[in-house]
């Protein structure tokens, strides 16, 4: 009789532990010191924002980022890191060597983050829903509405939005 009671209990505990493990794997822990990236951003923020002539325009949709479902966090993060790597960092033209060093440091950190996300993709944890794809498309459309150098400058000035979102979604929950 005791063996029969133990079996459903054991099965129930196994289910609970597996559920907790699967939930914890939804997000990837990005092992990059966000404080260093934020410090680099804050050191260039004024330079970026003073050159920005489109004060009432935004590239990153804060609403889209906030409404990202937990299952889409990995996908959105990867899409945004790729967007910054392939478009923003390449399109931005800077004369100040110090600002370029800071941007390069941020870009290198983004590459490290992407390597972490690649490990998540191996474990099939980084899927893109239609909502995530649409949110990414909106960001690209916003970027494409401006002239390239203005769009890159605007996107660099909005890095604090992305960094806060990444910090909130990837620093607290460890994963594989």
Buried (B, 14 or more C-beta within 10 A) or exposed (E): EEEEEEEEEEEEEEEEEEEEEEEEBBBBBBEBEBEEBBEBBEBBBEBBBEBBEBEEEBBBBEEBBEEBEEBBBBBBBBBBBBBBBEBBBEBBEBEEEEBBBBBEBBBEBBEBBBEBBEEBBEEEBBEBBEBBEEBBEBBEEBBEEBEBEBBBBBBBBBBEBBBBBBBEBBBEBEBE
